[in-house]
Amino acid sequence: MTTIRQEDLIQSIADGFQYISYYHPQDYIRALAAAYEAEESPAAKDAMAQILVNSRMCAEGHRPICQDTGMAVVFLKVGMNVHWDAEMSVQEMVDEGVRRAYSHPDNVLRASIVSPPIGERANTRDNTPAVVHMELVPGDKVEVQLAAKGGGSENKTKFTILNPSDSLVDWVLSVVPLMGAGWCPPGMLGVGIGGSAEKAMLLAKEALMEHIDIHELKARGPSSPIEELRLELFEKVNALGIGAQGLGGLTTILDLKIREYPTHAASLPVAVIPNCAATRHLDFTLDGSGPAQLDPPSPADWPDVTWEAGAGARRIDLDQVTPEEVATWMPGDRILLSGKLLTGRDAAHKRIVDMLAKGEALPEGVDFTNRFIYYVGPVDPVRDEIVGPAGPTTATRMDKFTEQMLAETGLIGMVGKAERGPIAIAAIKKHKAVYLMAVGGAAYLVAKAIKGSRMVAFEDLGMEAIREFEVQDMPVTVAVDARGESVHKTGPAEWRARIGKIPVEVGA
């Protein structure tokens, strides 16, 4: 009988979440590097270069790949012959490990969990509780799988219960375009088929823990209907032309994993969950000999990819920019921002519009006249950092606030990630504003462009407070111009037509 000590599980969980915060799985890096070499879309290739360079920087600096350091998800397979030398429950041990990981002084991770889920939604401050799935299995070891799942990708989860005679392929191809780019492709798709509603979801999440091997499967050929389905969906999803960051291109997913389970004769439950460019997962086994030993990857595992901020980009002074100048920008233009911009996301926007609705003055320093806002919730800085990793958050969550912000505050531009919805695009066109896209999955790289940061308002909101950033050559792309044209519509449509395997109207 194996004895697992409480401290060994706690420390292994803590070490594991630190590890995956700054080390990409090497199978992901190899697959992304191969996709980068094959990519023909300049915009997508540039985005991939930023992700690869960011990944290497994070590995070297031991700082988070993405500012959204994720919800802690833990899968445990506990051998039935294991004896626990512990006073805490398994959930309590996991939570203590998460607490240590997310408050590590040398690499503070962003706490994103709020409780209760409705009402006050107060941040728990330590990213607990974790989501724990536990299974009792034969044996005398504990197998552990960790994942740090970002909200941008988790929010794009799709589920349905098809009729048994319906086409699963057609359904997947109809919903992937509806995910938009907020899940930060290129990444993976996990597909769960069968069981009940909750079982299909769990299968899809478990599938995302597997390693990328689609190219090996293609080389040897399928040996089962599930492998045939994987290959068909992999080819057809990429033929949608969505591309890196939704800009249009050859690679949207690097792999697609499927898990299945028997189901009711009347049902075909199907779940699809995406994993983003900040794919973070790890597995290890505890055998009673102590905490897990996690070996760092070799620097040679990263490809020799470089990225230069100034290549083909226009430099813009945020302190001098005018609405007239903004009106000349075109979708796809690459821009380097310098000067001051304010930050704010969901909670800050809600407070601002509530104050405006009541006729109240905005807090001192919150003046958006001819200014830009950056949708970001940064990681806290450590040591001599100005700010921790500070990549963009999904812009569509701010869509419902956009008309009032543009109409009543003097705001002329926004910076975020992924596409904007019809309501926001209509407001942008009406007010001749602009929306700029930064690359999701390049948070540490973006943070290097931030030369100053000060708190302005709503400090109680933590990472969602309004700050003023001083930036220098912050890389962005014009995603929606003052005429309302969106590169997230034109780009994928162009590349879907170029690839020529999927009708352009699919998912439209």
C-alpha positions as CSV (number, residue, x, y, z in Angstrom):
1,M,0.0,0.0,0.0
2,T,1.3,3.4,-1.0
3,T,1.1,6.4,1.4
4,I,0.6,9.8,-0.2
5,R,1.5,12.6,2.1
6,Q,-0.7,15.8,2.3
7,E,2.3,18.1,1.7
8,D,3.4,16.1,-1.4
9,L,0.1,16.6,-3.2
10,I,-0.2,20.2,-2.2
11,Q,3.4,21.1,-3.3
12,S,3.0,19.1,-6.5
13,I,-0.2,21.0,-7.4
14,A,1.5,24.3,-6.6
15,D,4.6,23.5,-8.6
16,G,2.5,22.2,-11.5
17,F,0.4,25.4,-11.9
18,Q,3.6,27.5,-11.7
19,Y,5.2,25.3,-14.4
20,I,2.3,25.5,-16.9
21,S,2.0,29.2,-16.4
22,Y,5.2,29.8,-18.3
23,Y,6.0,26.6,-20.1
24,H,4.0,25.7,-23.1
25,P,3.6,21.9,-23.8
26,Q,6.4,21.1,-26.2
27,D,4.0,19.2,-28.6
28,Y,2.1,22.5,-28.9
29,I,5.3,24.5,-29.7
30,R,6.3,21.9,-32.4
31,A,2.9,22.0,-34.0
32,L,2.6,25.8,-33.9
33,A,6.1,26.1,-35.4
34,A,5.2,23.8,-38.3
35,A,2.0,25.8,-38.8
36,Y,4.0,29.0,-38.8
37,E,6.3,27.7,-41.5
38,A,3.4,26.6,-43.7
39,E,1.2,29.7,-43.2
40,E,0.6,31.9,-46.3
41,S,-1.5,34.6,-44.6
42,P,0.8,37.5,-43.6
43,A,-1.5,38.6,-40.8
44,A,-1.9,35.1,-39.4
45,K,1.9,34.5,-39.7
46,D,2.6,37.7,-37.8
47,A,0.3,36.6,-35.0
48,M,1.9,33.2,-34.8
49,A,5.3,34.8,-34.7
50,Q,4.2,36.9,-31.7
51,I,2.8,33.9,-29.9
52,L,6.0,31.9,-30.5
53,V,8.3,34.7,-29.4
54,N,6.1,35.4,-26.4
55,S,6.3,31.7,-25.4
56,R,10.1,31.7,-25.5
57,M,10.2,34.9,-23.5
58,C,7.9,33.4,-20.8
59,A,9.9,30.2,-20.6
60,E,13.1,32.3,-20.1
61,G,11.6,34.8,-17.7
62,H,9.3,32.5,-15.8
63,R,6.3,34.8,-16.3
64,P,2.8,33.9,-17.5
65,I,2.1,33.1,-21.2
66,C,-1.2,34.9,-20.9
67,Q,-2.6,37.5,-18.4
68,D,-5.6,35.2,-18.0
69,T,-3.8,32.6,-15.9
70,G,-6.9,30.4,-15.9
71,M,-9.3,28.5,-13.9
72,A,-7.6,25.7,-12.1
73,V,-8.9,22.3,-13.3
74,V,-7.6,19.1,-11.8
75,F,-8.2,15.5,-12.8
76,L,-7.2,12.9,-10.2
77,K,-7.2,9.1,-10.7
78,V,-6.7,7.7,-7.2
79,G,-5.6,4.1,-6.8
80,M,-7.9,2.2,-4.5
81,N,-4.8,0.9,-2.6
82,V,-3.6,4.4,-1.8
83,H,-3.4,5.5,1.9
84,W,-3.6,9.2,2.6
85,D,-1.4,10.7,5.3
86,A,-3.6,13.8,5.4
87,E,-5.9,15.9,7.6
88,M,-7.4,17.9,4.7
89,S,-9.9,16.7,2.2
90,V,-8.7,16.2,-1.4
91,Q,-10.5,19.4,-2.5
92,E,-8.8,21.3,0.4
93,M,-5.4,19.9,-0.6
94,V,-5.9,20.9,-4.2
95,D,-7.1,24.3,-3.2
96,E,-4.1,24.9,-1.0
97,G,-1.8,24.0,-3.9
98,V,-3.6,26.4,-6.1
99,R,-3.4,29.1,-3.5
100,R,0.4,28.7,-3.2
101,A,0.8,28.6,-7.0
102,Y,-1.2,31.8,-7.6
103,S,0.5,33.8,-4.8
104,H,4.1,32.7,-5.5
105,P,6.1,35.9,-4.9
106,D,8.5,35.4,-7.9
107,N,5.6,34.7,-10.3
108,V,2.3,36.1,-9.1
109,L,-0.5,34.7,-11.2
110,R,-3.8,36.5,-11.8
111,A,-6.7,35.5,-9.5
112,S,-9.8,35.4,-11.7
113,I,-12.3,33.3,-9.7
114,V,-15.3,35.2,-8.3
115,S,-17.9,34.0,-5.8
116,P,-20.8,33.8,-5.7
117,P,-21.3,33.5,-9.5
118,I,-24.3,35.8,-9.4
119,G,-24.8,38.9,-7.3
120,E,-21.7,40.3,-5.7
121,R,-19.2,38.2,-7.7
122,A,-16.3,39.1,-5.4
123,N,-12.9,37.9,-6.4
124,T,-11.7,35.1,-4.1
125,R,-8.2,36.6,-4.4
126,D,-6.3,33.3,-4.6
127,N,-8.0,31.6,-7.6
128,T,-9.7,29.0,-5.5
129,P,-11.7,26.9,-5.5
130,A,-10.4,24.6,-8.2
131,V,-12.6,22.4,-10.3
132,V,-11.7,18.9,-9.3
133,H,-12.7,15.7,-11.0
134,M,-11.8,12.5,-9.1
135,E,-12.0,8.8,-10.1
136,L,-11.1,5.8,-8.0
137,V,-9.1,3.2,-10.1
138,P,-7.2,0.0,-9.4
139,G,-3.6,0.5,-8.2
140,D,-1.5,2.2,-5.6
141,K,-0.6,5.6,-7.2
142,V,-2.3,8.9,-7.8
143,E,-2.3,10.2,-11.4
144,V,-2.7,13.9,-11.7
145,Q,-3.6,16.1,-14.7
146,L,-3.7,19.9,-14.3
147,A,-5.1,22.5,-16.7
148,A,-5.3,26.3,-16.4
149,K,-8.3,27.1,-18.5
150,G,-8.7,30.7,-19.7
151,G,-12.2,32.3,-19.8
152,G,-11.9,33.4,-23.4
153,S,-11.7,29.8,-24.6
154,E,-14.0,28.3,-22.0
155,N,-16.7,30.8,-22.9
156,K,-16.8,29.5,-26.5
157,T,-17.9,26.0,-25.5
158,K,-20.7,24.6,-27.6
159,F,-23.1,21.8,-26.7
160,T,-26.1,20.1,-28.3
161,I,-28.0,16.9,-28.3
162,L,-28.4,15.8,-31.9
163,N,-30.8,13.2,-33.3
164,P,-28.9,10.0,-33.9
165,S,-29.3,10.4,-37.6
166,D,-28.0,14.0,-37.7
167,S,-24.6,14.8,-39.1
168,L,-22.1,15.5,-36.3
169,V,-19.7,17.0,-38.9
170,D,-22.2,19.5,-40.2
171,W,-23.0,20.6,-36.6
172,V,-19.3,21.1,-35.7
173,L,-18.7,23.1,-38.9
174,S,-21.8,25.3,-38.2
175,V,-20.7,26.2,-34.6
176,V,-16.9,26.7,-34.9
177,P,-17.4,29.9,-36.9
178,L,-19.8,31.1,-34.2
179,M,-17.0,30.8,-31.7
180,G,-15.4,33.8,-33.3
181,A,-11.8,34.4,-32.4
182,G,-12.2,35.1,-28.7
183,W,-10.8,31.6,-27.9
184,C,-7.4,32.8,-29.5
185,P,-6.7,30.3,-32.3
186,P,-4.6,28.4,-33.3
187,G,-5.3,25.9,-30.5
188,M,-7.1,22.6,-30.1
189,L,-10.7,21.4,-30.1
190,G,-11.9,18.8,-27.6
191,V,-15.0,16.9,-28.7
192,G,-17.0,14.7,-26.4
193,I,-19.6,12.4,-27.9
194,G,-22.2,10.3,-26.1
195,G,-23.1,9.7,-22.5
196,S,-25.4,12.3,-21.0
197,A,-25.2,16.1,-21.3
198,E,-22.7,16.5,-18.4
199,K,-20.7,13.4,-19.5
200,A,-20.2,14.8,-23.0
201,M,-18.9,18.0,-21.6
202,L,-16.5,16.1,-19.3
203,L,-15.3,14.0,-22.2
204,A,-14.5,17.1,-24.3
205,K,-12.5,18.7,-21.4
206,E,-10.6,15.4,-20.9
207,A,-9.8,15.2,-24.6
208,L,-8.0,18.6,-24.3
209,M,-5.5,17.0,-21.9
210,E,-4.2,14.8,-24.6
211,H,-1.0,15.5,-26.6
212,I,-1.0,16.8,-30.2
213,D,-0.4,13.9,-32.6
214,I,-2.7,14.6,-35.6
215,H,0.3,14.6,-38.1
216,E,1.4,11.2,-36.9
217,L,-2.2,10.0,-37.4
218,K,-2.3,11.4,-40.9
219,A,1.0,9.7,-41.7
220,R,0.0,6.2,-40.5
221,G,-3.7,6.5,-41.5
222,P,-6.8,5.9,-39.3
223,S,-7.6,2.6,-37.8
224,S,-11.0,3.3,-36.3
225,P,-14.2,5.4,-37.1
226,I,-13.2,7.9,-34.4
227,E,-9.8,8.4,-36.0
228,E,-11.4,8.8,-39.4
229,L,-13.7,11.5,-37.8
230,R,-10.7,13.3,-36.3
231,L,-9.0,13.6,-39.6
232,E,-12.2,14.7,-41.4
233,L,-13.0,17.4,-38.8
234,F,-9.4,18.5,-38.6
235,E,-9.3,19.1,-42.4
236,K,-12.7,20.7,-42.6
237,V,-12.3,23.0,-39.6
238,N,-9.1,24.4,-41.0
239,A,-10.7,24.8,-44.4
240,L,-13.1,27.3,-42.8
241,G,-10.2,29.7,-43.1
242,I,-10.6,31.3,-39.7
243,G,-6.9,31.3,-39.1
244,A,-4.7,32.6,-36.3
245,Q,-6.6,35.1,-34.1
246,G,-9.5,35.0,-36.6
247,L,-7.5,37.0,-39.2
248,G,-7.9,34.4,-41.9
249,G,-5.4,31.7,-42.8
250,L,-4.6,28.1,-43.3
251,T,-4.4,27.0,-39.6
252,T,-7.2,27.4,-37.1
253,I,-6.6,24.3,-35.1
254,L,-3.4,22.3,-34.5
255,D,-5.3,19.2,-33.5
256,L,-8.8,17.9,-32.7
257,K,-9.3,15.2,-30.0
258,I,-12.4,13.1,-29.5
259,R,-13.6,11.0,-26.6
260,E,-16.7,8.9,-26.7
261,Y,-19.0,7.1,-24.3
262,P,-22.1,4.9,-24.8
263,T,-25.4,6.9,-24.9
264,H,-29.1,6.5,-24.9
265,A,-30.6,5.1,-28.2
266,A,-32.7,8.3,-28.6
267,S,-29.7,10.7,-28.1
268,L,-26.4,11.9,-29.5
269,P,-25.0,14.4,-27.1
270,V,-22.0,16.4,-28.5
271,A,-19.8,18.9,-26.8
272,V,-17.0,21.0,-28.3
273,I,-14.5,22.9,-26.1
274,P,-11.6,24.9,-27.5
275,N,-8.2,25.3,-26.0
276,C,-6.5,28.6,-26.8
277,A,-3.0,29.6,-27.9
278,A,-2.1,29.7,-24.2
279,T,-2.6,25.9,-24.0
280,R,-1.6,24.9,-20.5
281,H,-1.8,21.4,-19.1
282,L,0.5,18.9,-17.4
283,D,0.3,15.3,-16.1
284,F,2.4,13.6,-13.4
285,T,2.1,10.6,-11.0
286,L,2.6,10.5,-7.3
287,D,3.9,7.1,-6.0
288,G,4.6,7.9,-2.4
289,S,8.3,8.9,-2.9
290,G,7.7,12.6,-2.6
291,P,6.4,15.5,-4.6
292,A,6.4,15.4,-8.4
293,Q,9.7,16.2,-10.1
294,L,9.0,18.5,-13.1
295,D,11.9,18.9,-15.5
296,P,12.1,22.2,-17.5
297,P,12.1,21.9,-21.3
298,S,15.3,22.7,-23.3
299,P,15.7,26.1,-24.8
300,A,16.4,24.3,-28.1
301,D,12.7,23.1,-28.1
302,W,11.7,26.6,-29.3
303,P,12.0,27.4,-33.0
304,D,14.4,30.2,-34.2
305,V,11.5,32.6,-34.9
306,T,12.0,36.4,-34.5
307,W,9.5,39.2,-34.5
308,E,10.2,42.9,-35.1
309,A,7.6,45.5,-34.0
310,G,8.4,48.0,-36.6
311,A,8.4,46.0,-39.8
312,G,5.7,47.5,-42.1
313,A,3.8,49.2,-39.2
314,R,2.7,52.8,-38.8
315,R,3.7,54.6,-35.6
316,I,0.9,56.5,-33.8
317,D,1.2,59.0,-31.0
318,L,-1.8,58.4,-28.7
319,D,-1.4,61.8,-27.1
320,Q,-1.8,63.6,-30.4
321,V,-4.1,61.4,-32.5
322,T,-7.3,62.9,-33.8
323,P,-10.6,61.6,-35.1
324,E,-9.7,62.8,-38.6
325,E,-6.5,60.7,-38.5
326,V,-8.3,57.6,-37.2
327,A,-10.8,57.9,-40.1
328,T,-7.9,57.2,-42.5
329,W,-6.9,53.8,-41.0
330,M,-7.9,50.7,-43.0
331,P,-8.7,47.2,-41.8
332,G,-5.5,45.1,-41.6
333,D,-3.2,48.1,-41.1
334,R,-0.5,47.3,-38.6
335,I,0.1,50.1,-36.0
336,L,2.5,50.7,-33.2
337,L,0.9,52.8,-30.4
338,S,2.9,55.1,-28.2
339,G,1.6,57.5,-25.5
340,K,-1.1,57.2,-22.8
341,L,-4.2,55.0,-22.9
342,L,-6.7,54.1,-20.2
343,T,-7.6,50.5,-19.3
344,G,-11.0,49.0,-18.4
345,R,-13.0,45.9,-19.0
346,D,-16.4,44.4,-17.9
347,A,-16.7,45.7,-14.3
348,A,-15.3,49.1,-15.1
349,H,-17.6,49.6,-18.1
350,K,-20.6,48.6,-16.0
351,R,-19.7,51.3,-13.4
352,I,-19.1,53.9,-16.0
353,V,-22.4,53.5,-17.8
354,D,-24.3,53.3,-14.5
355,M,-22.7,56.6,-13.5
356,L,-23.5,58.2,-16.9
357,A,-27.1,57.0,-16.6
358,K,-27.4,58.7,-13.3
359,G,-25.9,61.9,-14.6
360,E,-22.9,61.5,-12.2
361,A,-19.4,62.8,-13.1
362,L,-16.8,60.2,-13.8
363,P,-13.9,59.9,-11.3
364,E,-11.1,62.3,-11.5
365,G,-8.7,61.3,-14.3
366,V,-11.3,59.3,-16.2
367,D,-11.4,61.5,-19.3
368,F,-11.8,59.6,-22.6
369,T,-11.9,62.6,-24.9
370,N,-10.1,61.7,-28.1
371,R,-8.5,58.8,-26.2
372,F,-8.3,55.0,-26.5
373,I,-9.3,52.3,-24.0
374,Y,-7.5,49.0,-23.6
375,Y,-9.6,46.0,-22.6
376,V,-7.1,44.3,-20.2
377,G,-6.9,42.8,-16.7
378,P,-3.1,42.5,-16.2
379,V,-1.1,40.2,-13.9
380,D,0.4,42.0,-10.9
381,P,4.0,43.0,-11.4
382,V,7.0,41.4,-9.7
383,R,10.4,42.7,-8.9
384,D,11.2,45.6,-11.2
385,E,8.3,45.2,-13.6
386,I,6.1,48.1,-14.5
387,V,3.2,45.7,-15.0
388,G,2.9,41.9,-15.3
389,P,1.8,40.2,-18.5
390,A,-1.0,42.3,-20.0
391,G,-2.5,40.9,-23.1
392,P,-6.0,41.8,-24.4
393,T,-9.3,40.4,-23.2
394,T,-12.2,39.4,-25.4
395,A,-13.7,42.6,-26.8
396,T,-17.2,41.3,-27.5
397,R,-18.0,41.4,-23.8
398,M,-17.8,45.1,-24.0
399,D,-20.1,45.3,-27.1
400,K,-23.2,46.3,-25.1
401,F,-21.4,49.3,-23.6
402,T,-19.9,50.5,-26.8
403,E,-22.6,52.9,-28.1
404,Q,-22.9,54.7,-24.8
405,M,-19.1,54.9,-24.4
406,L,-18.6,56.4,-27.8
407,A,-21.7,58.7,-27.6
408,E,-21.1,60.2,-24.2
409,T,-17.4,60.0,-23.3
410,G,-15.5,61.3,-26.3
411,L,-13.8,57.9,-26.8
412,I,-12.4,57.4,-30.3
413,G,-10.8,54.0,-30.1
414,M,-10.7,50.6,-28.4
415,V,-8.1,47.9,-28.1
416,G,-8.9,44.3,-27.4
417,K,-8.8,40.8,-28.8
418,A,-10.9,39.0,-31.4
419,E,-13.9,40.3,-33.3
420,R,-16.7,42.8,-32.5
421,G,-20.3,41.9,-32.8
422,P,-23.0,43.7,-35.0
423,I,-24.0,46.1,-32.2
424,A,-20.5,47.3,-31.6
425,I,-19.6,47.6,-35.3
426,A,-22.7,49.7,-35.8
427,A,-21.7,52.0,-33.0
428,I,-18.1,52.2,-34.3
429,K,-19.4,53.1,-37.8
430,K,-21.9,55.6,-36.4
431,H,-19.3,57.5,-34.4
432,K,-16.4,57.0,-36.9
433,A,-14.3,55.4,-34.2
434,V,-11.9,52.4,-34.5
435,Y,-11.3,49.1,-32.9
436,L,-7.7,47.7,-32.8
437,M,-6.8,44.1,-32.1
438,A,-3.8,43.0,-30.1
439,V,-2.7,39.3,-30.2
440,G,-4.2,37.0,-27.6
441,G,-1.5,34.7,-26.3
442,A,1.3,37.3,-26.4
443,A,0.7,38.9,-23.0
444,Y,4.4,39.1,-21.9
445,L,5.5,40.5,-25.2
446,V,2.8,43.2,-25.0
447,A,3.8,44.0,-21.4
448,K,7.3,44.9,-22.6
449,A,5.7,47.8,-24.5
450,I,4.2,49.2,-21.3
451,K,6.7,51.8,-19.8
452,G,4.5,53.3,-17.1
453,S,1.3,52.4,-15.2
454,R,-0.7,54.2,-12.6
455,M,-4.0,53.6,-10.8
456,V,-6.8,56.0,-11.9
457,A,-10.1,54.7,-10.6
458,F,-12.1,51.8,-9.1
459,E,-9.0,50.3,-7.3
460,D,-11.4,47.9,-5.5
461,L,-11.9,46.1,-8.8
462,G,-8.4,44.7,-8.7
463,M,-7.3,43.6,-12.1
464,E,-10.4,45.2,-13.6
465,A,-9.6,48.7,-12.2
466,I,-9.0,51.6,-14.5
467,R,-5.3,52.3,-15.0
468,E,-3.4,54.6,-17.3
469,F,-0.7,52.9,-19.3
470,E,2.2,54.7,-20.9
471,V,3.1,52.5,-23.9
472,Q,5.9,52.6,-26.5
473,D,5.4,50.8,-29.8
474,M,2.6,48.5,-28.6
475,P,1.7,46.3,-31.6
476,V,-1.9,46.3,-32.8
477,T,-3.9,45.7,-36.0
478,V,-6.9,47.7,-37.3
479,A,-9.7,45.2,-36.9
480,V,-12.8,47.5,-37.4
481,D,-12.3,50.8,-39.2
482,A,-14.3,54.0,-39.1
483,R,-16.5,52.7,-41.9
484,G,-17.4,49.6,-40.0
485,E,-15.4,47.1,-42.1
486,S,-14.2,44.2,-40.0
487,V,-11.1,42.2,-40.8
488,H,-12.6,39.3,-38.9
489,K,-15.3,39.1,-41.5
490,T,-13.2,39.7,-44.6
491,G,-10.1,37.7,-43.6
492,P,-11.8,34.3,-42.9
493,A,-14.1,34.7,-46.0
494,E,-11.1,35.4,-48.2
495,W,-9.1,32.4,-46.9
496,R,-12.1,30.0,-46.9
497,A,-12.5,30.9,-50.6
498,R,-8.8,30.4,-51.3
499,I,-8.7,27.0,-49.6
500,G,-11.8,26.1,-51.5
501,K,-13.0,23.1,-49.6
502,I,-15.9,24.6,-47.7
503,P,-18.7,26.7,-49.1
504,V,-18.3,30.3,-48.0
505,E,-21.8,30.4,-46.6
506,V,-21.1,27.8,-44.0
507,G,-21.5,29.3,-40.5
508,A,-22.4,32.7,-42.0
